[in-house]
């Protein structure tokens, strides 16, 4: 039996910033990153987050424009989807020794 637990996906902010580097299109980014009740984006804008969040919660929200660019780069081929290499997934895997 294969069991995957404690997954964690990191590197979204760096990946979004990196995928927008070739065209200098950081201004078009609409993703936000929230930590300790404050938000920031890749352009340096920040302020209090007005959504429903606890003071210790940390999360990110991928915007519609960034998600559209991610899909287009993914479909364009391996040379264009290099931003995905910056997204790292950590997980605990429990599996039999013969696996």
Biopython code that builds the backbone (N, CA, C, O; Angstrom):
import numpy as np
from Bio.PDB.StructureBuilder import StructureBuilder

atoms = [
    (1, "UNK", "N", (0.843, -1.180, 0.000)),
    (1, "UNK", "CA", (0.000, 0.000, 0.000)),
    (1, "UNK", "C", (0.889, 1.244, 0.000)),
    (1, "UNK", "O", (1.878, 1.302, 0.732)),
    (2, "UNK", "N", (0.554, 2.196, -0.785)),
    (2, "UNK", "CA", (1.288, 3.457, -0.888)),
    (2, "UNK", "C", (0.494, 4.550, -0.175)),
    (2, "UNK", "O", (-0.703, 4.716, -0.407)),
    (3, "UNK", "N", (1.179, 5.292, 0.694)),
    (3, "UNK", "CA", (0.499, 6.323, 1.485)),
    (3, "UNK", "C", (1.292, 7.626, 1.373)),
    (3, "UNK", "O", (2.488, 7.649, 1.661)),
    (4, "UNK", "N", (0.638, 8.703, 0.958)),
    (4, "UNK", "CA", (1.268, 10.017, 0.826)),
    (4, "UNK", "C", (0.637, 10.952, 1.851)),
    (4, "UNK", "O", (-0.580, 11.135, 1.878)),
    (5, "UNK", "N", (1.495, 11.546, 2.704)),
    (5, "UNK", "CA", (1.009, 12.420, 3.778)),
    (5, "UNK", "C", (1.870, 13.683, 3.845)),
    (5, "UNK", "O", (2.932, 13.759, 3.228)),
    (6, "UNK", "N", (1.399, 14.653, 4.592)),
    (6, "UNK", "CA", (2.153, 15.873, 4.907)),
    (6, "UNK", "C", (2.738, 16.543, 3.659)),
    (6, "UNK", "O", (3.933, 16.836, 3.609)),
    (7, "UNK", "N", (1.911, 16.778, 2.678)),
    (7, "UNK", "CA", (2.388, 17.425, 1.459)),
    (7, "UNK", "C", (2.522, 18.931, 1.679)),
    (7, "UNK", "O", (1.750, 19.540, 2.420)),
    (8, "UNK", "N", (3.503, 19.504, 1.028)),
    (8, "UNK", "CA", (3.743, 20.940, 1.105)),
    (8, "UNK", "C", (4.273, 21.387, -0.250)),
    (8, "UNK", "O", (5.247, 20.821, -0.746)),
    (9, "UNK", "N", (3.651, 22.389, -0.854)),
    (9, "UNK", "CA", (4.062, 22.901, -2.156)),
    (9, "UNK", "C", (4.559, 24.329, -1.951)),
    (9, "UNK", "O", (3.815, 25.184, -1.471)),
    (10, "UNK", "N", (5.808, 24.587, -2.314)),
    (10, "UNK", "CA", (6.425, 25.895, -2.084)),
    (10, "UNK", "C", (7.060, 26.407, -3.372)),
    (10, "UNK", "O", (7.248, 25.657, -4.330)),
    (11, "UNK", "N", (7.383, 27.683, -3.377)),
    (11, "UNK", "CA", (8.079, 28.290, -4.504)),
    (11, "UNK", "C", (7.183, 29.006, -5.494)),
    (11, "UNK", "O", (7.636, 29.381, -6.575)),
    (12, "UNK", "N", (5.925, 29.201, -5.149)),
    (12, "UNK", "CA", (4.993, 29.823, -6.089)),
    (12, "UNK", "C", (5.389, 31.253, -6.429)),
    (12, "UNK", "O", (5.341, 31.652, -7.593)),
    (13, "UNK", "N", (5.778, 32.023, -5.422)),
    (13, "UNK", "CA", (6.112, 33.431, -5.669)),
    (13, "UNK", "C", (7.304, 33.558, -6.610)),
    (13, "UNK", "O", (7.272, 34.354, -7.549)),
    (14, "UNK", "N", (8.342, 32.790, -6.369)),
    (14, "UNK", "CA", (9.533, 32.830, -7.234)),
    (14, "UNK", "C", (9.200, 32.338, -8.638)),
    (14, "UNK", "O", (9.710, 32.883, -9.617)),
    (15, "UNK", "N", (8.360, 31.324, -8.751)),
    (15, "UNK", "CA", (7.987, 30.798, -10.063)),
    (15, "UNK", "C", (7.187, 31.823, -10.868)),
    (15, "UNK", "O", (7.406, 31.984, -12.068)),
    (16, "UNK", "N", (6.268, 32.508, -10.208)),
    (16, "UNK", "CA", (5.461, 33.517, -10.903)),
    (16, "UNK", "C", (6.333, 34.692, -11.341)),
    (16, "UNK", "O", (6.202, 35.189, -12.459)),
    (17, "UNK", "N", (7.224, 35.131, -10.451)),
    (17, "UNK", "CA", (8.129, 36.216, -10.806)),
    (17, "UNK", "C", (9.030, 35.787, -11.968)),
    (17, "UNK", "O", (9.255, 36.561, -12.899)),
    (18, "UNK", "N", (9.541, 34.564, -11.915)),
    (18, "UNK", "CA", (10.427, 34.058, -12.954)),
    (18, "UNK", "C", (9.739, 33.877, -14.297)),
    (18, "UNK", "O", (10.356, 34.135, -15.330)),
    (19, "UNK", "N", (8.496, 33.447, -14.319)),
    (19, "UNK", "CA", (7.820, 33.242, -15.599)),
    (19, "UNK", "C", (7.479, 34.572, -16.274)),
    (19, "UNK", "O", (7.270, 34.618, -17.486)),
    (20, "UNK", "N", (7.422, 35.654, -15.490)),
    (20, "UNK", "CA", (7.133, 36.966, -16.062)),
    (20, "UNK", "C", (8.400, 37.739, -16.425)),
    (20, "UNK", "O", (8.307, 38.806, -17.030)),
    (21, "UNK", "N", (9.585, 37.228, -16.069)),
    (21, "UNK", "CA", (10.836, 37.920, -16.365)),
    (21, "UNK", "C", (11.105, 38.141, -17.852)),
    (21, "UNK", "O", (11.476, 39.256, -18.222)),
    (22, "UNK", "N", (10.940, 37.141, -18.732)),
    (22, "UNK", "CA", (11.324, 37.340, -20.133)),
    (22, "UNK", "C", (10.633, 38.508, -20.825)),
    (22, "UNK", "O", (11.224, 39.153, -21.691)),
    (23, "UNK", "N", (9.392, 38.784, -20.452)),
    (23, "UNK", "CA", (8.650, 39.867, -21.110)),
    (23, "UNK", "C", (8.513, 41.101, -20.216)),
    (23, "UNK", "O", (7.797, 42.038, -20.568)),
    (24, "UNK", "N", (9.189, 41.112, -19.070)),
    (24, "UNK", "CA", (9.083, 42.232, -18.123)),
    (24, "UNK", "C", (7.633, 42.579, -17.819)),
    (24, "UNK", "O", (7.263, 43.753, -17.794)),
    (25, "UNK", "N", (6.812, 41.560, -17.589)),
    (25, "UNK", "CA", (5.369, 41.775, -17.413)),
    (25, "UNK", "C", (4.932, 41.613, -15.963)),
    (25, "UNK", "O", (3.826, 41.139, -15.699)),
    (26, "UNK", "N", (5.779, 41.997, -15.033)),
    (26, "UNK", "CA", (5.438, 41.850, -13.611)),
    (26, "UNK", "C", (4.185, 42.654, -13.258)),
    (26, "UNK", "O", (3.424, 42.254, -12.377)),
    (27, "UNK", "N", (3.963, 43.781, -13.936)),
    (27, "UNK", "CA", (2.792, 44.617, -13.650)),
    (27, "UNK", "C", (1.481, 43.887, -13.935)),
    (27, "UNK", "O", (0.445, 44.234, -13.367)),
    (28, "UNK", "N", (1.516, 42.883, -14.805)),
    (28, "UNK", "CA", (0.301, 42.147, -15.156)),
    (28, "UNK", "C", (-0.041, 41.057, -14.149)),
    (28, "UNK", "O", (-1.101, 40.438, -14.250)),
    (29, "UNK", "N", (0.823, 40.814, -13.195)),
    (29, "UNK", "CA", (0.575, 39.768, -12.210)),
    (29, "UNK", "C", (-0.572, 40.165, -11.295)),
    (29, "UNK", "O", (-0.665, 41.311, -10.854)),
    (30, "UNK", "N", (-1.449, 39.194, -11.013)),
    (30, "UNK", "CA", (-2.582, 39.464, -10.127)),
    (30, "UNK", "C", (-2.665, 38.459, -8.983)),
    (30, "UNK", "O", (-3.716, 38.316, -8.359)),
    (31, "UNK", "N", (-1.565, 37.761, -8.703)),
    (31, "UNK", "CA", (-1.513, 36.828, -7.581)),
    (31, "UNK", "C", (-1.114, 37.571, -6.319)),
    (31, "UNK", "O", (-0.357, 38.541, -6.364)),
    (32, "UNK", "N", (-1.639, 37.098, -5.181)),
    (32, "UNK", "CA", (-1.267, 37.718, -3.904)),
    (32, "UNK", "C", (-0.787, 36.639, -2.939)),
    (32, "UNK", "O", (-1.177, 35.475, -3.032)),
    (33, "UNK", "N", (0.060, 37.053, -2.020)),
    (33, "UNK", "CA", (0.629, 36.175, -1.011)),
    (33, "UNK", "C", (0.312, 36.787, 0.346)),
    (33, "UNK", "O", (0.643, 37.947, 0.593)),
    (34, "UNK", "N", (-0.326, 36.022, 1.232)),
    (34, "UNK", "CA", (-0.792, 36.539, 2.514)),
    (34, "UNK", "C", (-0.010, 35.867, 3.643)),
    (34, "UNK", "O", (0.128, 34.644, 3.683)),
    (35, "UNK", "N", (0.492, 36.688, 4.548)),
    (35, "UNK", "CA", (1.194, 36.185, 5.728)),
    (35, "UNK", "C", (0.909, 37.131, 6.886)),
    (35, "UNK", "O", (1.085, 38.343, 6.766)),
    (36, "UNK", "N", (0.472, 36.574, 7.998)),
    (36, "UNK", "CA", (0.200, 37.338, 9.218)),
    (36, "UNK", "C", (-0.783, 38.485, 8.993)),
    (36, "UNK", "O", (-0.613, 39.566, 9.558)),
    (37, "UNK", "N", (-1.814, 38.257, 8.166)),
    (37, "UNK", "CA", (-2.838, 39.269, 7.951)),
    (37, "UNK", "C", (-2.449, 40.374, 6.990)),
    (37, "UNK", "O", (-3.233, 41.298, 6.775)),
    (38, "UNK", "N", (-1.255, 40.307, 6.404)),
    (38, "UNK", "CA", (-0.790, 41.298, 5.428)),
    (38, "UNK", "C", (-0.610, 40.601, 4.083)),
    (38, "UNK", "O", (-0.220, 39.434, 4.039)),
    (39, "UNK", "N", (-0.888, 41.301, 2.994)),
    (39, "UNK", "CA", (-0.688, 40.723, 1.674)),
    (39, "UNK", "C", (0.450, 41.452, 0.969)),
    (39, "UNK", "O", (0.778, 42.589, 1.308)),
    (40, "UNK", "N", (1.043, 40.788, -0.010)),
    (40, "UNK", "CA", (1.999, 41.422, -0.908)),
    (40, "UNK", "C", (1.944, 40.707, -2.251)),
    (40, "UNK", "O", (1.488, 39.567, -2.341)),
    (41, "UNK", "N", (2.409, 41.383, -3.285)),
    (41, "UNK", "CA", (2.479, 40.766, -4.604)),
    (41, "UNK", "C", (3.902, 40.889, -5.139)),
    (41, "UNK", "O", (4.778, 41.410, -4.449)),
    (42, "UNK", "N", (4.140, 40.416, -6.358)),
    (42, "UNK", "CA", (5.505, 40.418, -6.876)),
    (42, "UNK", "C", (5.957, 41.800, -7.315)),
    (42, "UNK", "O", (7.138, 41.993, -7.603)),
    (43, "UNK", "N", (5.053, 42.763, -7.371)),
    (43, "UNK", "CA", (5.410, 44.135, -7.760)),
    (43, "UNK", "C", (5.824, 44.984, -6.572)),
    (43, "UNK", "O", (6.260, 46.122, -6.746)),
    (44, "UNK", "N", (5.693, 44.447, -5.369)),
    (44, "UNK", "CA", (6.062, 45.205, -4.183)),
    (44, "UNK", "C", (4.896, 45.888, -3.498)),
    (44, "UNK", "O", (5.088, 46.546, -2.475)),
    (45, "UNK", "N", (3.693, 45.750, -4.033)),
    (45, "UNK", "CA", (2.513, 46.309, -3.374)),
    (45, "UNK", "C", (2.190, 45.473, -2.145)),
    (45, "UNK", "O", (2.320, 44.249, -2.171)),
    (46, "UNK", "N", (1.773, 46.126, -1.074)),
    (46, "UNK", "CA", (1.424, 45.393, 0.134)),
    (46, "UNK", "C", (0.421, 46.192, 0.945)),
    (46, "UNK", "O", (0.167, 47.366, 0.675)),
    (47, "UNK", "N", (-0.143, 45.529, 1.947)),
    (47, "UNK", "CA", (-1.109, 46.181, 2.821)),
    (47, "UNK", "C", (-1.871, 45.155, 3.615)),
    (47, "UNK", "O", (-1.585, 43.962, 3.518)),
    (48, "UNK", "N", (-2.837, 45.591, 4.401)),
    (48, "UNK", "CA", (-3.625, 44.637, 5.184)),
    (48, "UNK", "C", (-4.548, 43.829, 4.276)),
    (48, "UNK", "O", (-5.139, 44.365, 3.339)),
    (49, "UNK", "N", (-4.662, 42.546, 4.564)),
    (49, "UNK", "CA", (-5.548, 41.673, 3.790)),
    (49, "UNK", "C", (-6.945, 41.775, 4.360)),
    (49, "UNK", "O", (-7.139, 41.579, 5.559)),
    (50, "UNK", "N", (-7.922, 42.080, 3.521)),
    (50, "UNK", "CA", (-9.289, 42.320, 3.977)),
    (50, "UNK", "C", (-10.183, 41.089, 3.886)),
    (50, "UNK", "O", (-11.382, 41.183, 4.149)),
    (51, "UNK", "N", (-9.626, 39.941, 3.520)),
    (51, "UNK", "CA", (-10.417, 38.719, 3.443)),
    (51, "UNK", "C", (-10.553, 38.066, 4.800)),
    (51, "UNK", "O", (-10.128, 38.623, 5.812)),
    (52, "UNK", "N", (-11.141, 36.896, 4.820)),
    (52, "UNK", "CA", (-11.284, 36.168, 6.073)),
    (52, "UNK", "C", (-10.043, 35.314, 6.276)),
    (52, "UNK", "O", (-9.865, 34.295, 5.608)),
    (53, "UNK", "N", (-9.196, 35.727, 7.192)),
    (53, "UNK", "CA", (-7.958, 35.010, 7.463)),
    (53, "UNK", "C", (-7.601, 35.214, 8.932)),
    (53, "UNK", "O", (-7.831, 36.287, 9.490)),
    (54, "UNK", "N", (-7.045, 34.192, 9.546)),
    (54, "UNK", "CA", (-6.580, 34.352, 10.916)),
    (54, "UNK", "C", (-5.229, 35.052, 10.893)),
    (54, "UNK", "O", (-4.579, 35.113, 9.849)),
    (55, "UNK", "N", (-4.809, 35.573, 12.017)),
    (55, "UNK", "CA", (-3.561, 36.337, 12.075)),
    (55, "UNK", "C", (-2.329, 35.502, 11.790)),
    (55, "UNK", "O", (-1.302, 36.052, 11.392)),
    (56, "UNK", "N", (-2.394, 34.190, 11.979)),
    (56, "UNK", "CA", (-1.216, 33.353, 11.785)),
    (56, "UNK", "C", (-1.265, 32.552, 10.495)),
    (56, "UNK", "O", (-0.346, 31.781, 10.219)),
    (57, "UNK", "N", (-2.318, 32.717, 9.694)),
    (57, "UNK", "CA", (-2.474, 31.927, 8.480)),
    (57, "UNK", "C", (-1.613, 32.486, 7.353)),
    (57, "UNK", "O", (-1.532, 33.699, 7.162)),
    (58, "UNK", "N", (-0.975, 31.594, 6.614)),
    (58, "UNK", "CA", (-0.166, 31.965, 5.460)),
    (58, "UNK", "C", (-0.700, 31.209, 4.250)),
    (58, "UNK", "O", (-0.861, 29.990, 4.310)),
    (59, "UNK", "N", (-0.975, 31.907, 3.158)),
    (59, "UNK", "CA", (-1.440, 31.255, 1.949)),
    (59, "UNK", "C", (-1.185, 32.154, 0.745)),
    (59, "UNK", "O", (-0.771, 33.303, 0.897)),
    (60, "UNK", "N", (-1.429, 31.638, -0.426)),
    (60, "UNK", "CA", (-1.296, 32.408, -1.651)),
    (60, "UNK", "C", (-2.534, 32.200, -2.499)),
    (60, "UNK", "O", (-3.240, 31.201, -2.363)),
    (61, "UNK", "N", (-2.782, 33.143, -3.360)),
    (61, "UNK", "CA", (-3.924, 33.065, -4.259)),
    (61, "UNK", "C", (-3.425, 33.388, -5.661)),
    (61, "UNK", "O", (-3.001, 34.512, -5.931)),
    (62, "UNK", "N", (-3.476, 32.401, -6.551)),
    (62, "UNK", "CA", (-3.018, 32.608, -7.927)),
    (62, "UNK", "C", (-4.120, 33.340, -8.676)),
    (62, "UNK", "O", (-5.270, 32.902, -8.703)),
    (63, "UNK", "N", (-3.753, 34.457, -9.281)),
    (63, "UNK", "CA", (-4.719, 35.259, -10.018)),
    (63, "UNK", "C", (-5.058, 34.664, -11.371)),
    (63, "UNK", "O", (-4.366, 33.777, -11.871)),
    (64, "UNK", "N", (-6.127, 35.163, -11.949)),
    (64, "UNK", "CA", (-6.608, 34.651, -13.230)),
    (64, "UNK", "C", (-5.601, 34.887, -14.355)),
    (64, "UNK", "O", (-5.394, 34.008, -15.192)),
    (65, "UNK", "N", (-4.974, 36.063, -14.383)),
    (65, "UNK", "CA", (-3.992, 36.361, -15.436)),
    (65, "UNK", "C", (-2.758, 35.477, -15.321)),
    (65, "UNK", "O", (-2.247, 34.988, -16.329)),
    (66, "UNK", "N", (-2.276, 35.268, -14.092)),
    (66, "UNK", "CA", (-1.109, 34.409, -13.895)),
    (66, "UNK", "C", (-1.432, 32.964, -14.253)),
    (66, "UNK", "O", (-0.609, 32.279, -14.862)),
    (67, "UNK", "N", (-2.614, 32.495, -13.886)),
    (67, "UNK", "CA", (-3.006, 31.125, -14.198)),
    (67, "UNK", "C", (-3.115, 30.924, -15.708)),
    (67, "UNK", "O", (-2.726, 29.878, -16.227)),
    (68, "UNK", "N", (-3.643, 31.929, -16.413)),
    (68, "UNK", "CA", (-3.745, 31.848, -17.868)),
    (68, "UNK", "C", (-2.351, 31.782, -18.505)),
    (68, "UNK", "O", (-2.127, 31.005, -19.433)),
    (69, "UNK", "N", (-1.421, 32.595, -18.007)),
    (69, "UNK", "CA", (-0.054, 32.559, -18.530)),
    (69, "UNK", "C", (0.599, 31.212, -18.243)),
    (69, "UNK", "O", (1.302, 30.676, -19.100)),
    (70, "UNK", "N", (0.381, 30.660, -17.057)),
    (70, "UNK", "CA", (0.927, 29.339, -16.727)),
    (70, "UNK", "C", (0.439, 28.275, -17.699)),
    (70, "UNK", "O", (1.219, 27.443, -18.160)),
    (71, "UNK", "N", (-0.850, 28.303, -18.008)),
    (71, "UNK", "CA", (-1.402, 27.312, -18.943)),
    (71, "UNK", "C", (-0.824, 27.485, -20.340)),
    (71, "UNK", "O", (-0.507, 26.502, -21.010)),
    (72, "UNK", "N", (-0.684, 28.740, -20.784)),
    (72, "UNK", "CA", (-0.138, 28.969, -22.126)),
    (72, "UNK", "C", (1.325, 28.553, -22.222)),
    (72, "UNK", "O", (1.739, 27.983, -23.232)),
    (73, "UNK", "N", (2.111, 28.829, -21.185)),
    (73, "UNK", "CA", (3.512, 28.421, -21.189)),
    (73, "UNK", "C", (3.642, 26.897, -21.133)),
    (73, "UNK", "O", (4.499, 26.320, -21.802)),
    (74, "UNK", "N", (2.800, 26.255, -20.341)),
    (74, "UNK", "CA", (2.821, 24.790, -20.262)),
    (74, "UNK", "C", (2.548, 24.172, -21.622)),
    (74, "UNK", "O", (3.215, 23.218, -22.022)),
    (75, "UNK", "N", (1.566, 24.714, -22.333)),
    (75, "UNK", "CA", (1.192, 24.166, -23.634)),
    (75, "UNK", "C", (2.206, 24.491, -24.727)),
    (75, "UNK", "O", (2.204, 23.845, -25.775)),
    (76, "UNK", "N", (3.074, 25.482, -24.503)),
    (76, "UNK", "CA", (4.030, 25.909, -25.527)),
    (76, "UNK", "C", (5.233, 24.980, -25.645)),
    (76, "UNK", "O", (5.976, 25.071, -26.623)),
    (77, "UNK", "N", (5.442, 24.103, -24.692)),
    (77, "UNK", "CA", (6.542, 23.148, -24.798)),
    (77, "UNK", "C", (7.535, 23.254, -23.661)),
    (77, "UNK", "O", (7.424, 24.122, -22.796)),
    (78, "UNK", "N", (8.511, 22.355, -23.675)),
    (78, "UNK", "CA", (9.445, 22.235, -22.558)),
    (78, "UNK", "C", (10.319, 23.469, -22.385)),
    (78, "UNK", "O", (10.679, 23.794, -21.254)),
    (79, "UNK", "N", (10.668, 24.154, -23.435)),
    (79, "UNK", "CA", (11.501, 25.353, -23.298)),
    (79, "UNK", "C", (10.769, 26.490, -22.608)),
    (79, "UNK", "O", (11.402, 27.358, -22.006)),
    (80, "UNK", "N", (9.461, 26.497, -22.685)),
    (80, "UNK", "CA", (8.676, 27.601, -22.129)),
    (80, "UNK", "C", (8.128, 27.311, -20.737)),
    (80, "UNK", "O", (7.737, 28.236, -20.025)),
    (81, "UNK", "N", (8.094, 26.056, -20.343)),
    (81, "UNK", "CA", (7.523, 25.712, -19.037)),
    (81, "UNK", "C", (8.574, 25.554, -17.952)),
    (81, "UNK", "O", (8.353, 24.837, -16.976)),
    (82, "UNK", "N", (9.702, 26.207, -18.108)),
    (82, "UNK", "CA", (10.781, 26.096, -17.129)),
    (82, "UNK", "C", (10.405, 26.671, -15.769)),
    (82, "UNK", "O", (11.015, 26.309, -14.763)),
    (83, "UNK", "N", (9.417, 27.558, -15.717)),
    (83, "UNK", "CA", (8.994, 28.117, -14.428)),
    (83, "UNK", "C", (8.527, 27.024, -13.475)),
    (83, "UNK", "O", (8.590, 27.200, -12.259)),
    (84, "UNK", "N", (8.061, 25.904, -14.006)),
    (84, "UNK", "CA", (7.560, 24.815, -13.171)),
    (84, "UNK", "C", (8.678, 24.170, -12.355)),
    (84, "UNK", "O", (8.405, 23.535, -11.336)),
    (85, "UNK", "N", (9.927, 24.322, -12.784)),
    (85, "UNK", "CA", (11.051, 23.750, -12.047)),
    (85, "UNK", "C", (11.268, 24.452, -10.712)),
    (85, "UNK", "O", (11.913, 23.901, -9.821)),
    (86, "UNK", "N", (10.737, 25.656, -10.567)),
    (86, "UNK", "CA", (10.913, 26.416, -9.337)),
    (86, "UNK", "C", (9.880, 26.043, -8.277)),
    (86, "UNK", "O", (10.021, 26.436, -7.119)),
    (87, "UNK", "N", (8.847, 25.293, -8.652)),
    (87, "UNK", "CA", (7.814, 24.858, -7.715)),
    (87, "UNK", "C", (8.242, 23.513, -7.137)),
    (87, "UNK", "O", (8.438, 22.548, -7.876)),
    (88, "UNK", "N", (8.385, 23.453, -5.825)),
    (88, "UNK", "CA", (8.882, 22.254, -5.161)),
    (88, "UNK", "C", (7.767, 21.625, -4.327)),
    (88, "UNK", "O", (7.031, 22.322, -3.628)),
    (89, "UNK", "N", (7.654, 20.305, -4.411)),
    (89, "UNK", "CA", (6.656, 19.559, -3.653)),
    (89, "UNK", "C", (7.379, 18.656, -2.661)),
    (89, "UNK", "O", (8.233, 17.856, -3.042)),
    (90, "UNK", "N", (7.029, 18.793, -1.388)),
    (90, "UNK", "CA", (7.556, 17.926, -0.339)),
    (90, "UNK", "C", (6.431, 17.029, 0.141)),
    (90, "UNK", "O", (5.291, 17.472, 0.274)),
    (91, "UNK", "N", (6.752, 15.757, 0.402)),
    (91, "UNK", "CA", (5.733, 14.824, 0.891)),
    (91, "UNK", "C", (6.404, 13.676, 1.630)),
    (91, "UNK", "O", (7.541, 13.308, 1.337)),
    (92, "UNK", "N", (5.683, 13.124, 2.586)),
    (92, "UNK", "CA", (6.108, 11.903, 3.261)),
    (92, "UNK", "C", (5.425, 10.742, 2.562)),
    (92, "UNK", "O", (4.199, 10.708, 2.452)),
    (93, "UNK", "N", (6.221, 9.790, 2.090)),
    (93, "UNK", "CA", (5.670, 8.622, 1.378)),
    (93, "UNK", "C", (5.968, 7.386, 2.200)),
    (93, "UNK", "O", (7.117, 7.121, 2.553)),
    (94, "UNK", "N", (4.925, 6.633, 2.500)),
    (94, "UNK", "CA", (5.063, 5.338, 3.174)),
    (94, "UNK", "C", (4.744, 4.268, 2.139)),
    (94, "UNK", "O", (3.648, 4.229, 1.579)),
    (95, "UNK", "N", (5.725, 3.401, 1.898)),
    (95, "UNK", "CA", (5.553, 2.380, 0.880)),
    (95, "UNK", "C", (6.300, 1.109, 1.309)),
    (95, "UNK", "O", (7.165, 1.172, 2.183)),
    (96, "UNK", "N", (5.983, -0.018, 0.716)),
    (96, "UNK", "CA", (6.710, -1.252, 1.021)),
    (96, "UNK", "C", (8.173, -1.152, 0.576)),
    (96, "UNK", "O", (8.491, -0.375, -0.324)),
    (97, "UNK", "N", (9.053, -1.921, 1.194)),
    (97, "UNK", "CA", (10.477, -1.875, 0.850)),
    (97, "UNK", "C", (10.742, -2.248, -0.609)),
    (97, "UNK", "O", (11.678, -1.723, -1.213)),
    (98, "UNK", "N", (9.949, -3.129, -1.177)),
    (98, "UNK", "CA", (10.187, -3.578, -2.564)),
    (98, "UNK", "C", (9.798, -2.508, -3.596)),
    (98, "UNK", "O", (10.070, -2.663, -4.786)),
    (99, "UNK", "N", (9.170, -1.439, -3.142)),
    (99, "UNK", "CA", (8.729, -0.402, -4.074)),
    (99, "UNK", "C", (9.914, 0.303, -4.547)),
    (99, "UNK", "O", (9.802, 1.230, -5.350)),
]
sb = StructureBuilder()
sb.init_structure("model")
sb.init_model(0)
sb.init_chain("A")
sb.init_seg("    ")
for serial, (resi, resn, name, xyz) in enumerate(atoms, 1):
    if name == "N":
        sb.init_residue(resn, " ", resi, " ")
    sb.init_atom(name, np.array(xyz, "f"), 0.0, 1.0, " ", f" {name:<3s}", serial, name[0])
structure = sb.get_structure()
